[in-house]
Amino acid sequence: MSATADGPLGAAGFRRVTDWAAPGKARARAAEIIAGQRSGGGEVLRNPHRDQEWAQSVVRAPRLLNAVRDLIGPDVAVENTFGVVKWPGRPFEVPWHQDGINDRLELDPLWSVAAWLALTDADAASGCLHVVPGSHRGGYLPYAVEAVTGAARGRALGVHVTDGAPVEPVPVRAGSGLLMDTRLVHSSPSNLGTGARVGLNIRFVAPGGVRMRDGSDPSLTPISGTGW
C-alpha cells in the first residue's frame, strides 16, 4: 500500500478501545502479575498468551476482538504479546518506535493491528503512551538498535522523530487501551507515579498479514475465524 495511505485506523492512525475488561477486573489481574514479578523485580513478560491463562483470556476479550475484527476481518491470530511492569521510580523509557517492523518481520498495515492494553490506570505520571498522530502515513521508517541500557526489556528499535512533531499523550484507565496502525510512531516515558504500571502489547494479524524478513515461519496463535 502507499506510504501515504491512511489504513484501517484512519488519518490519526489510532483509536481508543474502551472497557475490554471491567476496570476492577483488569486491576485484579494486574495485582496478580505485580505479585508474581515483585520478588525478582521483573519488568517484562514475553508472549504470555502462549502459556498464561490471564493473557489467553485478554487476547480473546470479546469487546477487544470485535474491534479488531472490524479493522482486519474475521480471521484473526496473535503474532506476539509483550507484557510490561513499569515499577515506580525505576528508569524504563521506551523510545519512539513502530510495532510492525523489526529484523525478523514486517506486518502489512492493511491486515494487522497493534493493541496496547492497560491493566492499571496509565496517566502522564505513570508513563502512558505518547503517539505522533498521522505518523503512520510516512510508512515504515529506518530504525536503529538503541545503545546498551541495562534494561530488562532489552534494546529497543528506535526511530527518529523530528523536533516539533505533534506528540500527544494518551492516558487510559485500567480495562481500556489503544488500537494502533502498526506503522504509528509511539513511545512511553518512565513511571514517575506511586504504583506499578502494567500494560500488555498485542500484535494481531489476518491471513497474509506477516512477511518474514529472516526466512523463518511466523509463530501464530489463531483466535478467530476459519481461514487458518
Order of alpha helices (4+ residues) and beta strands (2+ residues): beta-alpha-beta-alpha-alpha-beta-beta-beta-beta-beta-beta-beta-beta-beta-beta-beta-beta-beta
